């Protein structure tokens, strides 16, 4: 497992299998699988302005692109913090 700090309270965790997670303020916000599948946490994906800024950077997408991908079903909304 590898942990990279994007900023204070903003982490990218890469597991040995290649899956990557974005964590903000001790909450898992996004998961990107090695195959490119993306999941966002249904409760915290838009937790704060800072979370959204770094979520978009992690996904290499704009907020508009994220919203469109959610609406189209390309990004799945799940509970990543159970």
Biopython code that builds the backbone (N, CA, C, O; Angstrom):
import numpy as np
from Bio.PDB.StructureBuilder import StructureBuilder

atoms = [
    (1, "UNK", "N", (0.850, -1.171, 0.000)),
    (1, "UNK", "CA", (0.000, 0.000, 0.000)),
    (1, "UNK", "C", (0.896, 1.235, 0.000)),
    (1, "UNK", "O", (1.930, 1.288, 0.666)),
    (2, "UNK", "N", (0.459, 2.221, -0.771)),
    (2, "UNK", "CA", (1.200, 3.475, -0.862)),
    (2, "UNK", "C", (0.239, 4.620, -0.549)),
    (2, "UNK", "O", (-0.902, 4.623, -1.009)),
    (3, "UNK", "N", (0.705, 5.585, 0.232)),
    (3, "UNK", "CA", (-0.109, 6.743, 0.593)),
    (3, "UNK", "C", (0.596, 8.006, 0.114)),
    (3, "UNK", "O", (1.754, 8.247, 0.455)),
    (4, "UNK", "N", (-0.107, 8.811, -0.679)),
    (4, "UNK", "CA", (0.415, 10.087, -1.164)),
    (4, "UNK", "C", (-0.488, 11.205, -0.657)),
    (4, "UNK", "O", (-1.714, 11.103, -0.716)),
    (5, "UNK", "N", (0.125, 12.260, -0.164)),
    (5, "UNK", "CA", (-0.622, 13.412, 0.348)),
    (5, "UNK", "C", (-0.776, 14.438, -0.774)),
    (5, "UNK", "O", (0.215, 14.913, -1.329)),
    (6, "UNK", "N", (-2.013, 14.774, -1.100)),
    (6, "UNK", "CA", (-2.279, 15.824, -2.092)),
    (6, "UNK", "C", (-2.197, 17.198, -1.423)),
    (6, "UNK", "O", (-1.696, 18.158, -2.009)),
    (7, "UNK", "N", (-2.690, 17.273, -0.205)),
    (7, "UNK", "CA", (-2.708, 18.490, 0.608)),
    (7, "UNK", "C", (-3.065, 18.041, 2.022)),
    (7, "UNK", "O", (-3.291, 16.854, 2.260)),
    (8, "UNK", "N", (-3.115, 18.970, 2.945)),
    (8, "UNK", "CA", (-3.512, 18.632, 4.306)),
    (8, "UNK", "C", (-4.907, 18.009, 4.287)),
    (8, "UNK", "O", (-5.834, 18.583, 3.716)),
    (9, "UNK", "N", (-5.057, 16.850, 4.902)),
    (9, "UNK", "CA", (-6.325, 16.112, 4.977)),
    (9, "UNK", "C", (-6.812, 15.534, 3.646)),
    (9, "UNK", "O", (-7.968, 15.120, 3.552)),
    (10, "UNK", "N", (-5.964, 15.495, 2.617)),
    (10, "UNK", "CA", (-6.341, 14.983, 1.296)),
    (10, "UNK", "C", (-5.326, 13.918, 0.879)),
    (10, "UNK", "O", (-4.179, 14.243, 0.572)),
    (11, "UNK", "N", (-5.739, 12.648, 0.866)),
    (11, "UNK", "CA", (-4.817, 11.546, 0.614)),
    (11, "UNK", "C", (-5.254, 10.693, -0.574)),
    (11, "UNK", "O", (-6.445, 10.539, -0.844)),
    (12, "UNK", "N", (-4.270, 10.148, -1.272)),
    (12, "UNK", "CA", (-4.508, 9.134, -2.299)),
    (12, "UNK", "C", (-3.823, 7.868, -1.805)),
    (12, "UNK", "O", (-2.624, 7.865, -1.529)),
    (13, "UNK", "N", (-4.594, 6.798, -1.698)),
    (13, "UNK", "CA", (-4.081, 5.514, -1.236)),
    (13, "UNK", "C", (-4.145, 4.535, -2.399)),
    (13, "UNK", "O", (-5.201, 4.325, -2.994)),
    (14, "UNK", "N", (-3.006, 3.945, -2.712)),
    (14, "UNK", "CA", (-2.937, 2.947, -3.778)),
    (14, "UNK", "C", (-2.645, 1.597, -3.150)),
    (14, "UNK", "O", (-1.642, 1.423, -2.457)),
    (15, "UNK", "N", (-3.532, 0.645, -3.401)),
    (15, "UNK", "CA", (-3.359, -0.701, -2.853)),
    (15, "UNK", "C", (-2.481, -1.525, -3.785)),
    (15, "UNK", "O", (-2.244, -1.150, -4.933)),
    (16, "UNK", "N", (-2.015, -2.630, -3.283)),
    (16, "UNK", "CA", (-1.165, -3.522, -4.053)),
    (16, "UNK", "C", (-1.813, -4.037, -5.325)),
    (16, "UNK", "O", (-1.119, -4.339, -6.296)),
    (17, "UNK", "N", (-3.147, -4.142, -5.330)),
    (17, "UNK", "CA", (-3.852, -4.631, -6.529)),
    (17, "UNK", "C", (-4.072, -3.528, -7.564)),
    (17, "UNK", "O", (-4.629, -3.786, -8.631)),
    (18, "UNK", "N", (-3.638, -2.290, -7.259)),
    (18, "UNK", "CA", (-3.765, -1.183, -8.200)),
    (18, "UNK", "C", (-4.963, -0.288, -7.974)),
    (18, "UNK", "O", (-5.035, 0.799, -8.547)),
    (19, "UNK", "N", (-5.911, -0.723, -7.147)),
    (19, "UNK", "CA", (-7.059, 0.133, -6.840)),
    (19, "UNK", "C", (-6.567, 1.366, -6.082)),
    (19, "UNK", "O", (-5.669, 1.282, -5.244)),
    (20, "UNK", "N", (-7.181, 2.523, -6.400)),
    (20, "UNK", "CA", (-6.811, 3.779, -5.752)),
    (20, "UNK", "C", (-8.021, 4.367, -5.034)),
    (20, "UNK", "O", (-9.155, 4.255, -5.500)),
    (21, "UNK", "N", (-7.758, 4.989, -3.902)),
    (21, "UNK", "CA", (-8.797, 5.620, -3.097)),
    (21, "UNK", "C", (-8.411, 7.066, -2.840)),
    (21, "UNK", "O", (-7.238, 7.380, -2.641)),
    (22, "UNK", "N", (-9.413, 7.951, -2.847)),
    (22, "UNK", "CA", (-9.205, 9.327, -2.431)),
    (22, "UNK", "C", (-9.902, 9.500, -1.097)),
    (22, "UNK", "O", (-11.097, 9.231, -0.969)),
    (23, "UNK", "N", (-9.140, 9.958, -0.090)),
    (23, "UNK", "CA", (-9.699, 10.211, 1.240)),
    (23, "UNK", "C", (-9.559, 11.684, 1.579)),
    (23, "UNK", "O", (-8.517, 12.295, 1.341)),
    (24, "UNK", "N", (-10.620, 12.244, 2.138)),
    (24, "UNK", "CA", (-10.654, 13.641, 2.530)),
    (24, "UNK", "C", (-11.241, 13.734, 3.932)),
    (24, "UNK", "O", (-12.329, 13.220, 4.192)),
    (25, "UNK", "N", (-10.523, 14.387, 4.829)),
    (25, "UNK", "CA", (-10.984, 14.546, 6.207)),
    (25, "UNK", "C", (-11.418, 13.203, 6.816)),
    (25, "UNK", "O", (-12.476, 13.104, 7.437)),
    (26, "UNK", "N", (-10.585, 12.180, 6.626)),
    (26, "UNK", "CA", (-10.796, 10.840, 7.188)),
    (26, "UNK", "C", (-12.030, 10.115, 6.648)),
    (26, "UNK", "O", (-12.516, 9.175, 7.277)),
    (27, "UNK", "N", (-12.533, 10.535, 5.507)),
    (27, "UNK", "CA", (-13.645, 9.858, 4.842)),
    (27, "UNK", "C", (-13.183, 9.416, 3.459)),
    (27, "UNK", "O", (-12.470, 10.149, 2.774)),
    (28, "UNK", "N", (-13.592, 8.219, 3.050)),
    (28, "UNK", "CA", (-13.296, 7.763, 1.697)),
    (28, "UNK", "C", (-14.310, 8.401, 0.760)),
    (28, "UNK", "O", (-15.519, 8.234, 0.925)),
    (29, "UNK", "N", (-13.804, 9.132, -0.222)),
    (29, "UNK", "CA", (-14.646, 9.895, -1.141)),
    (29, "UNK", "C", (-14.811, 9.166, -2.471)),
    (29, "UNK", "O", (-15.904, 9.127, -3.037)),
    (30, "UNK", "N", (-13.711, 8.588, -2.964)),
    (30, "UNK", "CA", (-13.741, 7.962, -4.288)),
    (30, "UNK", "C", (-12.868, 6.722, -4.317)),
    (30, "UNK", "O", (-11.874, 6.608, -3.600)),
    (31, "UNK", "N", (-13.278, 5.798, -5.175)),
    (31, "UNK", "CA", (-12.488, 4.591, -5.432)),
    (31, "UNK", "C", (-12.377, 4.440, -6.933)),
    (31, "UNK", "O", (-13.380, 4.478, -7.646)),
    (32, "UNK", "N", (-11.164, 4.269, -7.409)),
    (32, "UNK", "CA", (-10.935, 4.023, -8.829)),
    (32, "UNK", "C", (-10.244, 2.672, -8.950)),
    (32, "UNK", "O", (-9.120, 2.481, -8.486)),
    (33, "UNK", "N", (-10.937, 1.754, -9.577)),
    (33, "UNK", "CA", (-10.383, 0.402, -9.748)),
    (33, "UNK", "C", (-9.360, 0.399, -10.883)),
    (33, "UNK", "O", (-9.356, 1.279, -11.744)),
    (34, "UNK", "N", (-8.514, -0.591, -10.861)),
    (34, "UNK", "CA", (-7.492, -0.735, -11.889)),
    (34, "UNK", "C", (-8.114, -0.789, -13.289)),
    (34, "UNK", "O", (-7.506, -0.330, -14.256)),
    (35, "UNK", "N", (-9.328, -1.351, -13.398)),
    (35, "UNK", "CA", (-10.001, -1.448, -14.697)),
    (35, "UNK", "C", (-10.684, -0.144, -15.124)),
    (35, "UNK", "O", (-11.317, -0.093, -16.179)),
    (36, "UNK", "N", (-10.556, 0.918, -14.303)),
    (36, "UNK", "CA", (-11.118, 2.223, -14.645)),
    (36, "UNK", "C", (-12.485, 2.508, -14.055)),
    (36, "UNK", "O", (-12.971, 3.635, -14.154)),
    (37, "UNK", "N", (-13.125, 1.509, -13.438)),
    (37, "UNK", "CA", (-14.431, 1.732, -12.816)),
    (37, "UNK", "C", (-14.268, 2.695, -11.636)),
    (37, "UNK", "O", (-13.345, 2.566, -10.832)),
    (38, "UNK", "N", (-15.181, 3.656, -11.554)),
    (38, "UNK", "CA", (-15.130, 4.669, -10.498)),
    (38, "UNK", "C", (-16.376, 4.588, -9.636)),
    (38, "UNK", "O", (-17.493, 4.459, -10.137)),
    (39, "UNK", "N", (-16.162, 4.665, -8.323)),
    (39, "UNK", "CA", (-17.258, 4.740, -7.352)),
    (39, "UNK", "C", (-17.038, 5.973, -6.487)),
    (39, "UNK", "O", (-15.912, 6.273, -6.091)),
    (40, "UNK", "N", (-18.120, 6.681, -6.199)),
    (40, "UNK", "CA", (-18.083, 7.817, -5.279)),
    (40, "UNK", "C", (-18.961, 7.506, -4.077)),
    (40, "UNK", "O", (-19.973, 6.815, -4.189)),
    (41, "UNK", "N", (-18.556, 8.027, -2.932)),
    (41, "UNK", "CA", (-19.367, 7.835, -1.740)),
    (41, "UNK", "C", (-20.614, 8.703, -1.833)),
    (41, "UNK", "O", (-20.532, 9.912, -2.048)),
    (42, "UNK", "N", (-21.747, 8.078, -1.670)),
    (42, "UNK", "CA", (-23.036, 8.744, -1.865)),
    (42, "UNK", "C", (-23.263, 9.896, -0.877)),
    (42, "UNK", "O", (-23.970, 10.852, -1.196)),
    (43, "UNK", "N", (-22.675, 9.811, 0.303)),
    (43, "UNK", "CA", (-22.888, 10.834, 1.332)),
    (43, "UNK", "C", (-21.815, 11.928, 1.312)),
    (43, "UNK", "O", (-22.122, 13.099, 1.537)),
    (44, "UNK", "N", (-20.567, 11.554, 1.044)),
    (44, "UNK", "CA", (-19.458, 12.497, 1.211)),
    (44, "UNK", "C", (-18.805, 12.988, -0.079)),
    (44, "UNK", "O", (-17.835, 13.743, -0.012)),
    (45, "UNK", "N", (-19.299, 12.589, -1.244)),
    (45, "UNK", "CA", (-18.607, 12.947, -2.488)),
    (45, "UNK", "C", (-18.546, 14.454, -2.719)),
    (45, "UNK", "O", (-17.708, 14.920, -3.491)),
    (46, "UNK", "N", (-19.400, 15.211, -2.077)),
    (46, "UNK", "CA", (-19.417, 16.679, -2.192)),
    (46, "UNK", "C", (-19.345, 17.333, -0.810)),
    (46, "UNK", "O", (-19.969, 18.367, -0.567)),
    (47, "UNK", "N", (-18.581, 16.720, 0.084)),
    (47, "UNK", "CA", (-18.501, 17.073, 1.503)),
    (47, "UNK", "C", (-18.168, 18.547, 1.739)),
    (47, "UNK", "O", (-18.799, 19.198, 2.571)),
    (48, "UNK", "N", (-17.188, 19.071, 1.018)),
    (48, "UNK", "CA", (-16.803, 20.477, 1.176)),
    (48, "UNK", "C", (-16.207, 20.971, -0.141)),
    (48, "UNK", "O", (-15.940, 20.188, -1.053)),
    (49, "UNK", "N", (-16.011, 22.261, -0.219)),
    (49, "UNK", "CA", (-15.410, 22.855, -1.411)),
    (49, "UNK", "C", (-14.013, 22.274, -1.649)),
    (49, "UNK", "O", (-13.632, 22.006, -2.789)),
    (50, "UNK", "N", (-13.264, 22.084, -0.580)),
    (50, "UNK", "CA", (-11.920, 21.522, -0.685)),
    (50, "UNK", "C", (-11.979, 20.068, -1.140)),
    (50, "UNK", "O", (-11.195, 19.646, -1.990)),
    (51, "UNK", "N", (-12.903, 19.308, -0.577)),
    (51, "UNK", "CA", (-13.071, 17.904, -0.992)),
    (51, "UNK", "C", (-13.370, 17.822, -2.475)),
    (51, "UNK", "O", (-12.774, 17.007, -3.180)),
    (52, "UNK", "N", (-14.284, 18.652, -2.963)),
    (52, "UNK", "CA", (-14.651, 18.646, -4.386)),
    (52, "UNK", "C", (-13.444, 19.015, -5.250)),
    (52, "UNK", "O", (-13.216, 18.400, -6.291)),
    (53, "UNK", "N", (-12.685, 19.998, -4.830)),
    (53, "UNK", "CA", (-11.498, 20.424, -5.585)),
    (53, "UNK", "C", (-10.522, 19.263, -5.769)),
    (53, "UNK", "O", (-10.060, 19.005, -6.880)),
    (54, "UNK", "N", (-10.212, 18.567, -4.682)),
    (54, "UNK", "CA", (-9.241, 17.476, -4.760)),
    (54, "UNK", "C", (-9.847, 16.197, -5.329)),
    (54, "UNK", "O", (-9.129, 15.394, -5.923)),
    (55, "UNK", "N", (-11.141, 15.992, -5.163)),
    (55, "UNK", "CA", (-11.827, 14.859, -5.814)),
    (55, "UNK", "C", (-11.696, 14.995, -7.324)),
    (55, "UNK", "O", (-11.362, 14.035, -8.018)),
    (56, "UNK", "N", (-11.964, 16.198, -7.825)),
    (56, "UNK", "CA", (-11.870, 16.438, -9.257)),
    (56, "UNK", "C", (-10.440, 16.245, -9.755)),
    (56, "UNK", "O", (-10.220, 15.707, -10.840)),
    (57, "UNK", "N", (-9.482, 16.682, -8.964)),
    (57, "UNK", "CA", (-8.072, 16.497, -9.327)),
    (57, "UNK", "C", (-7.723, 15.002, -9.348)),
    (57, "UNK", "O", (-7.050, 14.539, -10.269)),
    (58, "UNK", "N", (-8.172, 14.257, -8.350)),
    (58, "UNK", "CA", (-7.943, 12.810, -8.277)),
    (58, "UNK", "C", (-8.520, 12.108, -9.502)),
    (58, "UNK", "O", (-7.879, 11.229, -10.079)),
    (59, "UNK", "N", (-9.738, 12.499, -9.899)),
    (59, "UNK", "CA", (-10.418, 11.873, -11.034)),
    (59, "UNK", "C", (-9.989, 12.449, -12.383)),
    (59, "UNK", "O", (-10.324, 11.898, -13.432)),
    (60, "UNK", "N", (-9.246, 13.560, -12.354)),
    (60, "UNK", "CA", (-8.842, 14.271, -13.570)),
    (60, "UNK", "C", (-10.075, 14.641, -14.399)),
    (60, "UNK", "O", (-10.130, 14.434, -15.611)),
    (61, "UNK", "N", (-11.065, 15.200, -13.685)),
    (61, "UNK", "CA", (-12.325, 15.617, -14.307)),
    (61, "UNK", "C", (-12.745, 16.950, -13.698)),
    (61, "UNK", "O", (-12.315, 17.304, -12.600)),
    (62, "UNK", "N", (-13.580, 17.676, -14.410)),
    (62, "UNK", "CA", (-14.193, 18.878, -13.840)),
    (62, "UNK", "C", (-15.430, 18.452, -13.048)),
    (62, "UNK", "O", (-15.912, 17.329, -13.200)),
    (63, "UNK", "N", (-15.933, 19.334, -12.218)),
    (63, "UNK", "CA", (-17.156, 19.026, -11.461)),
    (63, "UNK", "C", (-18.320, 18.748, -12.410)),
    (63, "UNK", "O", (-19.150, 17.880, -12.141)),
    (64, "UNK", "N", (-18.379, 19.480, -13.513)),
    (64, "UNK", "CA", (-19.438, 19.262, -14.498)),
    (64, "UNK", "C", (-19.320, 17.861, -15.101)),
    (64, "UNK", "O", (-20.325, 17.173, -15.276)),
    (65, "UNK", "N", (-18.101, 17.443, -15.417)),
    (65, "UNK", "CA", (-17.894, 16.100, -15.972)),
    (65, "UNK", "C", (-18.262, 15.019, -14.962)),
    (65, "UNK", "O", (-18.820, 13.985, -15.330)),
    (66, "UNK", "N", (-17.950, 15.259, -13.684)),
    (66, "UNK", "CA", (-18.312, 14.297, -12.634)),
    (66, "UNK", "C", (-19.829, 14.183, -12.554)),
    (66, "UNK", "O", (-20.368, 13.076, -12.519)),
    (67, "UNK", "N", (-20.524, 15.324, -12.525)),
    (67, "UNK", "CA", (-21.992, 15.308, -12.458)),
    (67, "UNK", "C", (-22.602, 14.570, -13.650)),
    (67, "UNK", "O", (-23.551, 13.803, -13.488)),
    (68, "UNK", "N", (-22.062, 14.800, -14.836)),
    (68, "UNK", "CA", (-22.572, 14.125, -16.039)),
    (68, "UNK", "C", (-22.315, 12.619, -15.971)),
    (68, "UNK", "O", (-23.162, 11.821, -16.374)),
    (69, "UNK", "N", (-21.139, 12.234, -15.459)),
    (69, "UNK", "CA", (-20.807, 10.808, -15.347)),
    (69, "UNK", "C", (-21.696, 10.116, -14.315)),
    (69, "UNK", "O", (-22.042, 8.947, -14.483)),
    (70, "UNK", "N", (-22.062, 10.817, -13.265)),
    (70, "UNK", "CA", (-22.990, 10.264, -12.261)),
    (70, "UNK", "C", (-24.357, 10.059, -12.911)),
    (70, "UNK", "O", (-24.960, 8.993, -12.784)),
    (71, "UNK", "N", (-24.840, 11.086, -13.607)),
    (71, "UNK", "CA", (-26.164, 11.010, -14.244)),
    (71, "UNK", "C", (-26.243, 9.902, -15.280)),
    (71, "UNK", "O", (-27.274, 9.244, -15.420)),
    (72, "UNK", "N", (-25.149, 9.698, -16.004)),
    (72, "UNK", "CA", (-25.143, 8.672, -17.061)),
    (72, "UNK", "C", (-24.892, 7.265, -16.515)),
    (72, "UNK", "O", (-25.080, 6.276, -17.224)),
    (73, "UNK", "N", (-24.469, 7.181, -15.255)),
    (73, "UNK", "CA", (-24.191, 5.882, -14.660)),
    (73, "UNK", "C", (-22.759, 5.405, -14.831)),
    (73, "UNK", "O", (-22.418, 4.311, -14.380)),
    (74, "UNK", "N", (-21.908, 6.210, -15.478)),
    (74, "UNK", "CA", (-20.494, 5.829, -15.625)),
    (74, "UNK", "C", (-19.766, 5.845, -14.290)),
    (74, "UNK", "O", (-18.811, 5.095, -14.086)),
    (75, "UNK", "N", (-20.222, 6.703, -13.381)),
    (75, "UNK", "CA", (-19.700, 6.711, -12.010)),
    (75, "UNK", "C", (-20.815, 6.180, -11.123)),
    (75, "UNK", "O", (-21.946, 6.663, -11.169)),
    (76, "UNK", "N", (-20.482, 5.182, -10.318)),
    (76, "UNK", "CA", (-21.457, 4.571, -9.418)),
    (76, "UNK", "C", (-21.415, 5.264, -8.058)),
    (76, "UNK", "O", (-20.349, 5.629, -7.562)),
    (77, "UNK", "N", (-22.590, 5.436, -7.470)),
    (77, "UNK", "CA", (-22.716, 6.027, -6.149)),
    (77, "UNK", "C", (-22.954, 4.893, -5.150)),
    (77, "UNK", "O", (-23.935, 4.157, -5.257)),
    (78, "UNK", "N", (-22.051, 4.761, -4.183)),
    (78, "UNK", "CA", (-22.105, 3.684, -3.203)),
    (78, "UNK", "C", (-21.708, 4.219, -1.832)),
    (78, "UNK", "O", (-21.274, 5.364, -1.706)),
    (79, "UNK", "N", (-21.860, 3.385, -0.810)),
    (79, "UNK", "CA", (-21.413, 3.738, 0.533)),
    (79, "UNK", "C", (-20.002, 3.203, 0.723)),
    (79, "UNK", "O", (-19.811, 2.010, 0.959)),
    (80, "UNK", "N", (-19.011, 4.087, 0.621)),
    (80, "UNK", "CA", (-17.616, 3.676, 0.787)),
    (80, "UNK", "C", (-17.153, 3.778, 2.237)),
    (80, "UNK", "O", (-16.003, 3.462, 2.540)),
    (81, "UNK", "N", (-18.030, 4.211, 3.131)),
    (81, "UNK", "CA", (-17.647, 4.436, 4.528)),
    (81, "UNK", "C", (-18.452, 3.601, 5.509)),
    (81, "UNK", "O", (-18.685, 4.035, 6.638)),
    (82, "UNK", "N", (-18.879, 2.420, 5.106)),
    (82, "UNK", "CA", (-19.660, 1.583, 6.004)),
    (82, "UNK", "C", (-18.800, 0.937, 7.048)),
    (82, "UNK", "O", (-19.304, 0.194, 7.890)),
]
sb = StructureBuilder()
sb.init_structure("model")
sb.init_model(0)
sb.init_chain("A")
sb.init_seg("    ")
for serial, (resi, resn, name, xyz) in enumerate(atoms, 1):
    if name == "N":
        sb.init_residue(resn, " ", resi, " ")
    sb.init_atom(name, np.array(xyz, "f"), 0.0, 1.0, " ", f" {name:<3s}", serial, name[0])
structure = sb.get_structure()
